[in-house]
Amino acid sequence: MRLEARIKEAFPAALIVITDSIVQLMTNHPGDRHVLAAAMVAKANIIVTSNLKHFQDQDLAPWQIEAKSPDEFLTDRKEEQLPF
């Protein structure tokens, strides 16, 4: 609980609320629907995950989100020469 409190204190803008009704709209793997819902609510355009099989293109397309492996994500950043 102390760690959670410290995280909330350090990154208050990173907190989002995800309702069950939003999670139920997601069509990806049931165990990771909360992740896609969080990305959608946060207006993210990329989910970085090693579990790409739970984030298929057809499930992400309605939300204009794509899934990338950590290697692909970092390679893209290097090619763009953007700071992390």
PDB file of N, CA, C and O in Angstrom:
ATOM      1  N   MET A   1       0.822  -1.193   0.000  1.00  0.00           N
ATOM      2  CA  MET A   1       0.000   0.000   0.000  1.00  0.00           C
ATOM      3  C   MET A   1       0.870   1.262   0.000  1.00  0.00           C
ATOM      4  O   MET A   1       0.505   2.282  -0.585  1.00  0.00           O
ATOM      5  N   ARG A   2       2.026   1.171   0.668  1.00  0.00           N
ATOM      6  CA  ARG A   2       2.917   2.331   0.682  1.00  0.00           C
ATOM      7  C   ARG A   2       3.472   2.606  -0.709  1.00  0.00           C
ATOM      8  O   ARG A   2       3.580   3.760  -1.125  1.00  0.00           O
ATOM      9  N   LEU A   3       3.826   1.537  -1.431  1.00  0.00           N
ATOM     10  CA  LEU A   3       4.332   1.709  -2.791  1.00  0.00           C
ATOM     11  C   LEU A   3       3.269   2.338  -3.678  1.00  0.00           C
ATOM     12  O   LEU A   3       3.560   3.257  -4.444  1.00  0.00           O
ATOM     13  N   GLU A   4       2.049   1.850  -3.580  1.00  0.00           N
ATOM     14  CA  GLU A   4       0.954   2.414  -4.381  1.00  0.00           C
ATOM     15  C   GLU A   4       0.754   3.888  -4.057  1.00  0.00           C
ATOM     16  O   GLU A   4       0.551   4.696  -4.962  1.00  0.00           O
ATOM     17  N   ALA A   5       0.809   4.245  -2.785  1.00  0.00           N
ATOM     18  CA  ALA A   5       0.652   5.644  -2.388  1.00  0.00           C
ATOM     19  C   ALA A   5       1.774   6.507  -2.952  1.00  0.00           C
ATOM     20  O   ALA A   5       1.534   7.634  -3.386  1.00  0.00           O
ATOM     21  N   ARG A   6       3.001   5.983  -2.946  1.00  0.00           N
ATOM     22  CA  ARG A   6       4.131   6.736  -3.493  1.00  0.00           C
ATOM     23  C   ARG A   6       3.999   6.934  -5.000  1.00  0.00           C
ATOM     24  O   ARG A   6       4.298   8.007  -5.523  1.00  0.00           O
ATOM     25  N   ILE A   7       3.551   5.894  -5.685  1.00  0.00           N
ATOM     26  CA  ILE A   7       3.356   6.000  -7.133  1.00  0.00           C
ATOM     27  C   ILE A   7       2.286   7.045  -7.446  1.00  0.00           C
ATOM     28  O   ILE A   7       2.465   7.882  -8.331  1.00  0.00           O
ATOM     29  N   LYS A   8       1.190   6.991  -6.724  1.00  0.00           N
ATOM     30  CA  LYS A   8       0.111   7.960  -6.943  1.00  0.00           C
ATOM     31  C   LYS A   8       0.573   9.380  -6.666  1.00  0.00           C
ATOM     32  O   LYS A   8       0.172  10.318  -7.354  1.00  0.00           O
ATOM     33  N   GLU A   9       1.419   9.533  -5.656  1.00  0.00           N
ATOM     34  CA  GLU A   9       1.943  10.850  -5.320  1.00  0.00           C
ATOM     35  C   GLU A   9       2.901  11.352  -6.391  1.00  0.00           C
ATOM     36  O   GLU A   9       2.876  12.529  -6.751  1.00  0.00           O
ATOM     37  N   ALA A  10       3.737  10.466  -6.895  1.00  0.00           N
ATOM     38  CA  ALA A  10       4.744  10.855  -7.880  1.00  0.00           C
ATOM     39  C   ALA A  10       4.168  11.077  -9.274  1.00  0.00           C
ATOM     40  O   ALA A  10       4.656  11.926 -10.021  1.00  0.00           O
ATOM     41  N   PHE A  11       3.134  10.319  -9.625  1.00  0.00           N
ATOM     42  CA  PHE A  11       2.587  10.370 -10.987  1.00  0.00           C
ATOM     43  C   PHE A  11       1.067  10.537 -10.981  1.00  0.00           C
ATOM     44  O   PHE A  11       0.364   9.680 -11.517  1.00  0.00           O
ATOM     45  N   PRO A  12       0.547  11.596 -10.402  1.00  0.00           N
ATOM     46  CA  PRO A  12      -0.915  11.742 -10.317  1.00  0.00           C
ATOM     47  C   PRO A  12      -1.603  11.814 -11.686  1.00  0.00           C
ATOM     48  O   PRO A  12      -2.751  11.390 -11.820  1.00  0.00           O
ATOM     49  N   ALA A  13      -0.923  12.340 -12.689  1.00  0.00           N
ATOM     50  CA  ALA A  13      -1.529  12.451 -14.018  1.00  0.00           C
ATOM     51  C   ALA A  13      -1.641  11.101 -14.716  1.00  0.00           C
ATOM     52  O   ALA A  13      -2.355  10.974 -15.712  1.00  0.00           O
ATOM     53  N   ALA A  14      -0.943  10.095 -14.202  1.00  0.00           N
ATOM     54  CA  ALA A  14      -0.969   8.764 -14.814  1.00  0.00           C
ATOM     55  C   ALA A  14      -2.171   7.943 -14.354  1.00  0.00           C
ATOM     56  O   ALA A  14      -2.410   6.854 -14.876  1.00  0.00           O
ATOM     57  N   LEU A  15      -2.913   8.443 -13.401  1.00  0.00           N
ATOM     58  CA  LEU A  15      -4.068   7.701 -12.894  1.00  0.00           C
ATOM     59  C   LEU A  15      -5.267   7.883 -13.818  1.00  0.00           C
ATOM     60  O   LEU A  15      -5.620   9.002 -14.191  1.00  0.00           O
ATOM     61  N   ILE A  16      -5.879   6.770 -14.175  1.00  0.00           N
ATOM     62  CA  ILE A  16      -7.088   6.817 -14.988  1.00  0.00           C
ATOM     63  C   ILE A  16      -8.134   5.911 -14.366  1.00  0.00           C
ATOM     64  O   ILE A  16      -7.809   4.994 -13.611  1.00  0.00           O
ATOM     65  N   VAL A  17      -9.382   6.172 -14.686  1.00  0.00           N
ATOM     66  CA  VAL A  17     -10.484   5.356 -14.182  1.00  0.00           C
ATOM     67  C   VAL A  17     -11.040   4.541 -15.339  1.00  0.00           C
ATOM     68  O   VAL A  17     -11.379   5.079 -16.393  1.00  0.00           O
ATOM     69  N   ILE A  18     -11.127   3.250 -15.125  1.00  0.00           N
ATOM     70  CA  ILE A  18     -11.660   2.348 -16.142  1.00  0.00           C
ATOM     71  C   ILE A  18     -12.879   1.646 -15.548  1.00  0.00           C
ATOM     72  O   ILE A  18     -12.763   0.930 -14.553  1.00  0.00           O
ATOM     73  N   THR A  19     -14.024   1.847 -16.148  1.00  0.00           N
ATOM     74  CA  THR A  19     -15.233   1.211 -15.654  1.00  0.00           C
ATOM     75  C   THR A  19     -15.421  -0.149 -16.314  1.00  0.00           C
ATOM     76  O   THR A  19     -14.881  -0.410 -17.389  1.00  0.00           O
ATOM     77  N   ASP A  20     -16.186  -1.001 -15.664  1.00  0.00           N
ATOM     78  CA  ASP A  20     -16.472  -2.318 -16.232  1.00  0.00           C
ATOM     79  C   ASP A  20     -17.167  -2.196 -17.583  1.00  0.00           C
ATOM     80  O   ASP A  20     -16.965  -3.034 -18.462  1.00  0.00           O
ATOM     81  N   SER A  21     -17.980  -1.164 -17.753  1.00  0.00           N
ATOM     82  CA  SER A  21     -18.690  -1.007 -19.029  1.00  0.00           C
ATOM     83  C   SER A  21     -17.709  -0.728 -20.174  1.00  0.00           C
ATOM     84  O   SER A  21     -17.943  -1.152 -21.306  1.00  0.00           O
ATOM     85  N   ILE A  22     -16.631  -0.029 -19.889  1.00  0.00           N
ATOM     86  CA  ILE A  22     -15.611   0.211 -20.919  1.00  0.00           C
ATOM     87  C   ILE A  22     -14.857  -1.079 -21.211  1.00  0.00           C
ATOM     88  O   ILE A  22     -14.619  -1.407 -22.374  1.00  0.00           O
ATOM     89  N   VAL A  23     -14.482  -1.810 -20.177  1.00  0.00           N
ATOM     90  CA  VAL A  23     -13.765  -3.076 -20.355  1.00  0.00           C
ATOM     91  C   VAL A  23     -14.593  -4.033 -21.197  1.00  0.00           C
ATOM     92  O   VAL A  23     -14.044  -4.750 -22.034  1.00  0.00           O
ATOM     93  N   GLN A  24     -15.890  -4.054 -20.991  1.00  0.00           N
ATOM     94  CA  GLN A  24     -16.769  -4.967 -21.731  1.00  0.00           C
ATOM     95  C   GLN A  24     -16.855  -4.638 -23.214  1.00  0.00           C
ATOM     96  O   GLN A  24     -17.259  -5.487 -24.008  1.00  0.00           O
ATOM     97  N   LEU A  25     -16.487  -3.430 -23.599  1.00  0.00           N
ATOM     98  CA  LEU A  25     -16.490  -3.053 -25.020  1.00  0.00           C
ATOM     99  C   LEU A  25     -15.312  -3.662 -25.783  1.00  0.00           C
ATOM    100  O   LEU A  25     -15.353  -3.765 -27.009  1.00  0.00           O
ATOM    101  N   MET A  26     -14.282  -4.058 -25.073  1.00  0.00           N
ATOM    102  CA  MET A  26     -13.071  -4.571 -25.701  1.00  0.00           C
ATOM    103  C   MET A  26     -13.290  -6.003 -26.189  1.00  0.00           C
ATOM    104  O   MET A  26     -13.997  -6.785 -25.553  1.00  0.00           O
ATOM    105  N   THR A  27     -12.682  -6.330 -27.313  1.00  0.00           N
ATOM    106  CA  THR A  27     -12.876  -7.659 -27.913  1.00  0.00           C
ATOM    107  C   THR A  27     -11.598  -8.497 -27.929  1.00  0.00           C
ATOM    108  O   THR A  27     -11.593  -9.611 -28.452  1.00  0.00           O
ATOM    109  N   ASN A  28     -10.523  -7.969 -27.360  1.00  0.00           N
ATOM    110  CA  ASN A  28      -9.277  -8.742 -27.314  1.00  0.00           C
ATOM    111  C   ASN A  28      -9.383  -9.823 -26.238  1.00  0.00           C
ATOM    112  O   ASN A  28     -10.456 -10.027 -25.670  1.00  0.00           O
ATOM    113  N   HIS A  29      -8.300 -10.501 -25.960  1.00  0.00           N
ATOM    114  CA  HIS A  29      -8.285 -11.591 -24.983  1.00  0.00           C
ATOM    115  C   HIS A  29      -8.898 -11.112 -23.659  1.00  0.00           C
ATOM    116  O   HIS A  29      -8.521 -10.052 -23.157  1.00  0.00           O
ATOM    117  N   PRO A  30      -9.824 -11.869 -23.097  1.00  0.00           N
ATOM    118  CA  PRO A  30     -10.509 -11.435 -21.870  1.00  0.00           C
ATOM    119  C   PRO A  30      -9.566 -11.062 -20.718  1.00  0.00           C
ATOM    120  O   PRO A  30      -9.866 -10.149 -19.949  1.00  0.00           O
ATOM    121  N   GLY A  31      -8.449 -11.748 -20.594  1.00  0.00           N
ATOM    122  CA  GLY A  31      -7.523 -11.462 -19.509  1.00  0.00           C
ATOM    123  C   GLY A  31      -6.778 -10.153 -19.647  1.00  0.00           C
ATOM    124  O   GLY A  31      -6.173  -9.678 -18.686  1.00  0.00           O
ATOM    125  N   ASP A  32      -6.813  -9.563 -20.834  1.00  0.00           N
ATOM    126  CA  ASP A  32      -6.101  -8.307 -21.076  1.00  0.00           C
ATOM    127  C   ASP A  32      -7.009  -7.186 -21.578  1.00  0.00           C
ATOM    128  O   ASP A  32      -6.523  -6.172 -22.079  1.00  0.00           O
ATOM    129  N   ARG A  33      -8.289  -7.359 -21.451  1.00  0.00           N
ATOM    130  CA  ARG A  33      -9.214  -6.302 -21.892  1.00  0.00           C
ATOM    131  C   ARG A  33      -9.040  -5.025 -21.082  1.00  0.00           C
ATOM    132  O   ARG A  33      -9.222  -3.926 -21.606  1.00  0.00           O
ATOM    133  N   HIS A  34      -8.690  -5.164 -19.815  1.00  0.00           N
ATOM    134  CA  HIS A  34      -8.474  -3.973 -18.985  1.00  0.00           C
ATOM    135  C   HIS A  34      -7.292  -3.151 -19.495  1.00  0.00           C
ATOM    136  O   HIS A  34      -7.288  -1.929 -19.351  1.00  0.00           O
ATOM    137  N   VAL A  35      -6.301  -3.795 -20.081  1.00  0.00           N
ATOM    138  CA  VAL A  35      -5.133  -3.095 -20.623  1.00  0.00           C
ATOM    139  C   VAL A  35      -5.538  -2.256 -21.832  1.00  0.00           C
ATOM    140  O   VAL A  35      -5.165  -1.088 -21.938  1.00  0.00           O
ATOM    141  N   LEU A  36      -6.306  -2.861 -22.745  1.00  0.00           N
ATOM    142  CA  LEU A  36      -6.780  -2.120 -23.909  1.00  0.00           C
ATOM    143  C   LEU A  36      -7.720  -0.995 -23.488  1.00  0.00           C
ATOM    144  O   LEU A  36      -7.666   0.102 -24.045  1.00  0.00           O
ATOM    145  N   ALA A  37      -8.573  -1.260 -22.515  1.00  0.00           N
ATOM    146  CA  ALA A  37      -9.478  -0.217 -22.016  1.00  0.00           C
ATOM    147  C   ALA A  37      -8.684   0.947 -21.433  1.00  0.00           C
ATOM    148  O   ALA A  37      -9.024   2.106 -21.672  1.00  0.00           O
ATOM    149  N   ALA A  38      -7.642   0.657 -20.682  1.00  0.00           N
ATOM    150  CA  ALA A  38      -6.807   1.713 -20.108  1.00  0.00           C
ATOM    151  C   ALA A  38      -6.121   2.516 -21.206  1.00  0.00           C
ATOM    152  O   ALA A  38      -6.045   3.742 -21.124  1.00  0.00           O
ATOM    153  N   ALA A  39      -5.629   1.840 -22.222  1.00  0.00           N
ATOM    154  CA  ALA A  39      -4.985   2.532 -23.341  1.00  0.00           C
ATOM    155  C   ALA A  39      -5.976   3.438 -24.052  1.00  0.00           C
ATOM    156  O   ALA A  39      -5.641   4.564 -24.423  1.00  0.00           O
ATOM    157  N   MET A  40      -7.178   2.955 -24.239  1.00  0.00           N
ATOM    158  CA  MET A  40      -8.204   3.746 -24.914  1.00  0.00           C
ATOM    159  C   MET A  40      -8.568   4.981 -24.082  1.00  0.00           C
ATOM    160  O   MET A  40      -8.646   6.086 -24.618  1.00  0.00           O
ATOM    161  N   VAL A  41      -8.785   4.804 -22.805  1.00  0.00           N
ATOM    162  CA  VAL A  41      -9.143   5.923 -21.934  1.00  0.00           C
ATOM    163  C   VAL A  41      -7.996   6.940 -21.863  1.00  0.00           C
ATOM    164  O   VAL A  41      -8.230   8.149 -21.832  1.00  0.00           O
ATOM    165  N   ALA A  42      -6.775   6.444 -21.838  1.00  0.00           N
ATOM    166  CA  ALA A  42      -5.600   7.322 -21.762  1.00  0.00           C
ATOM    167  C   ALA A  42      -5.247   7.961 -23.103  1.00  0.00           C
ATOM    168  O   ALA A  42      -4.345   8.795 -23.185  1.00  0.00           O
ATOM    169  N   LYS A  43      -5.965   7.564 -24.148  1.00  0.00           N
ATOM    170  CA  LYS A  43      -5.721   8.068 -25.499  1.00  0.00           C
ATOM    171  C   LYS A  43      -4.318   7.715 -25.992  1.00  0.00           C
ATOM    172  O   LYS A  43      -3.665   8.496 -26.684  1.00  0.00           O
ATOM    173  N   ALA A  44      -3.876   6.513 -25.614  1.00  0.00           N
ATOM    174  CA  ALA A  44      -2.584   6.009 -26.082  1.00  0.00           C
ATOM    175  C   ALA A  44      -2.745   5.506 -27.515  1.00  0.00           C
ATOM    176  O   ALA A  44      -3.842   5.130 -27.928  1.00  0.00           O
ATOM    177  N   ASN A  45      -1.660   5.504 -28.260  1.00  0.00           N
ATOM    178  CA  ASN A  45      -1.733   4.949 -29.608  1.00  0.00           C
ATOM    179  C   ASN A  45      -0.913   3.674 -29.746  1.00  0.00           C
ATOM    180  O   ASN A  45      -0.944   3.022 -30.790  1.00  0.00           O
ATOM    181  N   ILE A  46      -0.172   3.313 -28.683  1.00  0.00           N
ATOM    182  CA  ILE A  46       0.626   2.087 -28.697  1.00  0.00           C
ATOM    183  C   ILE A  46       0.511   1.384 -27.346  1.00  0.00           C
ATOM    184  O   ILE A  46       0.551   2.017 -26.291  1.00  0.00           O
ATOM    185  N   ILE A  47       0.369   0.070 -27.407  1.00  0.00           N
ATOM    186  CA  ILE A  47       0.508  -0.776 -26.228  1.00  0.00           C
ATOM    187  C   ILE A  47       1.809  -1.541 -26.417  1.00  0.00           C
ATOM    188  O   ILE A  47       1.984  -2.227 -27.424  1.00  0.00           O
ATOM    189  N   VAL A  48       2.713  -1.433 -25.470  1.00  0.00           N
ATOM    190  CA  VAL A  48       3.993  -2.147 -25.534  1.00  0.00           C
ATOM    191  C   VAL A  48       3.852  -3.394 -24.668  1.00  0.00           C
ATOM    192  O   VAL A  48       3.622  -3.307 -23.462  1.00  0.00           O
ATOM    193  N   THR A  49       3.994  -4.563 -25.308  1.00  0.00           N
ATOM    194  CA  THR A  49       3.784  -5.819 -24.602  1.00  0.00           C
ATOM    195  C   THR A  49       4.574  -6.951 -25.252  1.00  0.00           C
ATOM    196  O   THR A  49       4.822  -6.947 -26.458  1.00  0.00           O
ATOM    197  N   SER A  50       4.952  -7.895 -24.441  1.00  0.00           N
ATOM    198  CA  SER A  50       5.556  -9.120 -24.970  1.00  0.00           C
ATOM    199  C   SER A  50       4.495 -10.145 -25.313  1.00  0.00           C
ATOM    200  O   SER A  50       4.805 -11.206 -25.855  1.00  0.00           O
ATOM    201  N   ASN A  51       3.264  -9.841 -25.006  1.00  0.00           N
ATOM    202  CA  ASN A  51       2.146 -10.756 -25.223  1.00  0.00           C
ATOM    203  C   ASN A  51       1.291 -10.270 -26.393  1.00  0.00           C
ATOM    204  O   ASN A  51       0.111  -9.967 -26.214  1.00  0.00           O
ATOM    205  N   LEU A  52       1.869 -10.196 -27.571  1.00  0.00           N
ATOM    206  CA  LEU A  52       1.168  -9.656 -28.738  1.00  0.00           C
ATOM    207  C   LEU A  52      -0.051 -10.477 -29.138  1.00  0.00           C
ATOM    208  O   LEU A  52      -0.983  -9.944 -29.742  1.00  0.00           O
ATOM    209  N   LYS A  53      -0.058 -11.770 -28.810  1.00  0.00           N
ATOM    210  CA  LYS A  53      -1.188 -12.614 -29.215  1.00  0.00           C
ATOM    211  C   LYS A  53      -2.497 -12.184 -28.548  1.00  0.00           C
ATOM    212  O   LYS A  53      -3.573 -12.520 -29.042  1.00  0.00           O
ATOM    213  N   HIS A  54      -2.423 -11.452 -27.443  1.00  0.00           N
ATOM    214  CA  HIS A  54      -3.640 -10.981 -26.779  1.00  0.00           C
ATOM    215  C   HIS A  54      -4.120  -9.631 -27.304  1.00  0.00           C
ATOM    216  O   HIS A  54      -5.133  -9.102 -26.848  1.00  0.00           O
ATOM    217  N   PHE A  55      -3.385  -9.082 -28.265  1.00  0.00           N
ATOM    218  CA  PHE A  55      -3.702  -7.764 -28.816  1.00  0.00           C
ATOM    219  C   PHE A  55      -3.645  -7.822 -30.335  1.00  0.00           C
ATOM    220  O   PHE A  55      -2.709  -7.302 -30.944  1.00  0.00           O
ATOM    221  N   GLN A  56      -4.632  -8.448 -30.945  1.00  0.00           N
ATOM    222  CA  GLN A  56      -4.688  -8.609 -32.396  1.00  0.00           C
ATOM    223  C   GLN A  56      -5.135  -7.302 -33.062  1.00  0.00           C
ATOM    224  O   GLN A  56      -5.889  -6.515 -32.490  1.00  0.00           O
ATOM    225  N   ASP A  57      -4.647  -7.101 -34.284  1.00  0.00           N
ATOM    226  CA  ASP A  57      -4.953  -5.872 -35.024  1.00  0.00           C
ATOM    227  C   ASP A  57      -6.447  -5.590 -35.111  1.00  0.00           C
ATOM    228  O   ASP A  57      -6.873  -4.447 -34.948  1.00  0.00           O
ATOM    229  N   GLN A  58      -7.248  -6.625 -35.368  1.00  0.00           N
ATOM    230  CA  GLN A  58      -8.683  -6.398 -35.530  1.00  0.00           C
ATOM    231  C   GLN A  58      -9.344  -5.929 -34.235  1.00  0.00           C
ATOM    232  O   GLN A  58     -10.388  -5.278 -34.285  1.00  0.00           O
ATOM    233  N   ASP A  59      -8.764  -6.242 -33.084  1.00  0.00           N
ATOM    234  CA  ASP A  59      -9.313  -5.798 -31.803  1.00  0.00           C
ATOM    235  C   ASP A  59      -8.858  -4.385 -31.443  1.00  0.00           C
ATOM    236  O   ASP A  59      -9.537  -3.678 -30.699  1.00  0.00           O
ATOM    237  N   LEU A  60      -7.719  -3.984 -31.971  1.00  0.00           N
ATOM    238  CA  LEU A  60      -7.158  -2.671 -31.664  1.00  0.00           C
ATOM    239  C   LEU A  60      -7.606  -1.594 -32.643  1.00  0.00           C
ATOM    240  O   LEU A  60      -7.679  -0.418 -32.286  1.00  0.00           O
ATOM    241  N   ALA A  61      -7.903  -1.987 -33.862  1.00  0.00           N
ATOM    242  CA  ALA A  61      -8.225  -1.030 -34.924  1.00  0.00           C
ATOM    243  C   ALA A  61      -9.345  -0.048 -34.577  1.00  0.00           C
ATOM    244  O   ALA A  61      -9.215   1.139 -34.876  1.00  0.00           O
ATOM    245  N   PRO A  62     -10.443  -0.502 -33.956  1.00  0.00           N
ATOM    246  CA  PRO A  62     -11.508   0.470 -33.655  1.00  0.00           C
ATOM    247  C   PRO A  62     -11.057   1.611 -32.746  1.00  0.00           C
ATOM    248  O   PRO A  62     -11.672   2.677 -32.730  1.00  0.00           O
ATOM    249  N   TRP A  63      -9.994   1.388 -31.997  1.00  0.00           N
ATOM    250  CA  TRP A  63      -9.513   2.384 -31.037  1.00  0.00           C
ATOM    251  C   TRP A  63      -8.275   3.106 -31.559  1.00  0.00           C
ATOM    252  O   TRP A  63      -7.710   3.953 -30.868  1.00  0.00           O
ATOM    253  N   GLN A  64      -7.860   2.775 -32.762  1.00  0.00           N
ATOM    254  CA  GLN A  64      -6.677   3.371 -33.390  1.00  0.00           C
ATOM    255  C   GLN A  64      -5.437   3.212 -32.497  1.00  0.00           C
ATOM    256  O   GLN A  64      -4.659   4.142 -32.284  1.00  0.00           O
ATOM    257  N   ILE A  65      -5.299   1.985 -31.991  1.00  0.00           N
ATOM    258  CA  ILE A  65      -4.174   1.620 -31.133  1.00  0.00           C
ATOM    259  C   ILE A  65      -3.461   0.456 -31.799  1.00  0.00           C
ATOM    260  O   ILE A  65      -4.100  -0.392 -32.420  1.00  0.00           O
ATOM    261  N   GLU A  66      -2.146   0.411 -31.673  1.00  0.00           N
ATOM    262  CA  GLU A  66      -1.400  -0.738 -32.168  1.00  0.00           C
ATOM    263  C   GLU A  66      -0.590  -1.339 -31.026  1.00  0.00           C
ATOM    264  O   GLU A  66      -0.277  -0.660 -30.048  1.00  0.00           O
ATOM    265  N   ALA A  67      -0.262  -2.595 -31.158  1.00  0.00           N
ATOM    266  CA  ALA A  67       0.552  -3.285 -30.167  1.00  0.00           C
ATOM    267  C   ALA A  67       1.934  -3.527 -30.757  1.00  0.00           C
ATOM    268  O   ALA A  67       2.070  -3.904 -31.922  1.00  0.00           O
ATOM    269  N   LYS A  68       2.947  -3.307 -29.944  1.00  0.00           N
ATOM    270  CA  LYS A  68       4.324  -3.536 -30.370  1.00  0.00           C
ATOM    271  C   LYS A  68       5.067  -4.276 -29.264  1.00  0.00           C
ATOM    272  O   LYS A  68       4.796  -4.099 -28.076  1.00  0.00           O
ATOM    273  N   SER A  69       6.004  -5.103 -29.689  1.00  0.00           N
ATOM    274  CA  SER A  69       6.882  -5.749 -28.718  1.00  0.00           C
ATOM    275  C   SER A  69       7.831  -4.678 -28.165  1.00  0.00           C
ATOM    276  O   SER A  69       8.032  -3.645 -28.804  1.00  0.00           O
ATOM    277  N   PRO A  70       8.407  -4.913 -26.999  1.00  0.00           N
ATOM    278  CA  PRO A  70       9.379  -3.946 -26.473  1.00  0.00           C
ATOM    279  C   PRO A  70      10.535  -3.690 -27.451  1.00  0.00           C
ATOM    280  O   PRO A  70      10.971  -2.550 -27.607  1.00  0.00           O
ATOM    281  N   ASP A  71      11.032  -4.745 -28.108  1.00  0.00           N
ATOM    282  CA  ASP A  71      12.122  -4.571 -29.075  1.00  0.00           C
ATOM    283  C   ASP A  71      11.703  -3.676 -30.240  1.00  0.00           C
ATOM    284  O   ASP A  71      12.440  -2.775 -30.640  1.00  0.00           O
ATOM    285  N   GLU A  72      10.516  -3.936 -30.777  1.00  0.00           N
ATOM    286  CA  GLU A  72      10.026  -3.137 -31.906  1.00  0.00           C
ATOM    287  C   GLU A  72       9.827  -1.684 -31.488  1.00  0.00           C
ATOM    288  O   GLU A  72      10.180  -0.763 -32.225  1.00  0.00           O
ATOM    289  N   PHE A  73       9.266  -1.488 -30.317  1.00  0.00           N
ATOM    290  CA  PHE A  73       9.034  -0.133 -29.815  1.00  0.00           C
ATOM    291  C   PHE A  73      10.350   0.628 -29.677  1.00  0.00           C
ATOM    292  O   PHE A  73      10.462   1.769 -30.126  1.00  0.00           O
ATOM    293  N   LEU A  74      11.344  -0.004 -29.055  1.00  0.00           N
ATOM    294  CA  LEU A  74      12.632   0.662 -28.860  1.00  0.00           C
ATOM    295  C   LEU A  74      13.367   0.888 -30.174  1.00  0.00           C
ATOM    296  O   LEU A  74      14.025   1.913 -30.352  1.00  0.00           O
ATOM    297  N   THR A  75      13.258  -0.059 -31.086  1.00  0.00           N
ATOM    298  CA  THR A  75      13.878   0.106 -32.400  1.00  0.00           C
ATOM    299  C   THR A  75      13.260   1.295 -33.139  1.00  0.00           C
ATOM    300  O   THR A  75      13.967   2.091 -33.759  1.00  0.00           O
ATOM    301  N   ASP A  76      11.935   1.402 -33.063  1.00  0.00           N
ATOM    302  CA  ASP A  76      11.255   2.540 -33.689  1.00  0.00           C
ATOM    303  C   ASP A  76      11.723   3.858 -33.093  1.00  0.00           C
ATOM    304  O   ASP A  76      11.936   4.828 -33.820  1.00  0.00           O
ATOM    305  N   ARG A  77      11.884   3.899 -31.781  1.00  0.00           N
ATOM    306  CA  ARG A  77      12.335   5.128 -31.129  1.00  0.00           C
ATOM    307  C   ARG A  77      13.751   5.484 -31.583  1.00  0.00           C
ATOM    308  O   ARG A  77      14.066   6.650 -31.824  1.00  0.00           O
ATOM    309  N   LYS A  78      14.589   4.467 -31.693  1.00  0.00           N
ATOM    310  CA  LYS A  78      15.964   4.724 -32.120  1.00  0.00           C
ATOM    311  C   LYS A  78      15.986   5.266 -33.544  1.00  0.00           C
ATOM    312  O   LYS A  78      16.740   6.189 -33.854  1.00  0.00           O
ATOM    313  N   GLU A  79      15.151   4.686 -34.411  1.00  0.00           N
ATOM    314  CA  GLU A  79      15.099   5.136 -35.804  1.00  0.00           C
ATOM    315  C   GLU A  79      14.577   6.558 -35.903  1.00  0.00           C
ATOM    316  O   GLU A  79      14.993   7.317 -36.779  1.00  0.00           O
ATOM    317  N   GLU A  80      13.669   6.921 -35.010  1.00  0.00           N
ATOM    318  CA  GLU A  80      13.131   8.281 -35.006  1.00  0.00           C
ATOM    319  C   GLU A  80      14.071   9.259 -34.310  1.00  0.00           C
ATOM    320  O   GLU A  80      13.907  10.475 -34.411  1.00  0.00           O
ATOM    321  N   GLN A  81      15.059   8.713 -33.603  1.00  0.00           N
ATOM    322  CA  GLN A  81      16.023   9.494 -32.847  1.00  0.00           C
ATOM    323  C   GLN A  81      15.339  10.395 -31.832  1.00  0.00           C
ATOM    324  O   GLN A  81      15.705  11.557 -31.651  1.00  0.00           O
ATOM    325  N   LEU A  82      14.329   9.824 -31.173  1.00  0.00           N
ATOM    326  CA  LEU A  82      13.635  10.563 -30.136  1.00  0.00           C
ATOM    327  C   LEU A  82      14.212  10.176 -28.771  1.00  0.00           C
ATOM    328  O   LEU A  82      14.620   9.032 -28.570  1.00  0.00           O
ATOM    329  N   PRO A  83      14.244  11.115 -27.848  1.00  0.00           N
ATOM    330  CA  PRO A  83      14.686  10.749 -26.496  1.00  0.00           C
ATOM    331  C   PRO A  83      13.612   9.873 -25.843  1.00  0.00           C
ATOM    332  O   PRO A  83      12.430   9.974 -26.171  1.00  0.00           O
ATOM    333  N   PHE A  84      14.029   9.036 -24.938  1.00  0.00           N
ATOM    334  CA  PHE A  84      13.091   8.137 -24.253  1.00  0.00           C
ATOM    335  C   PHE A  84      12.338   8.870 -23.217  1.00  0.00           C
ATOM    336  O   PHE A  84      11.499   8.284 -22.533  1.00  0.00           O
TER     337      PHE A  84
END
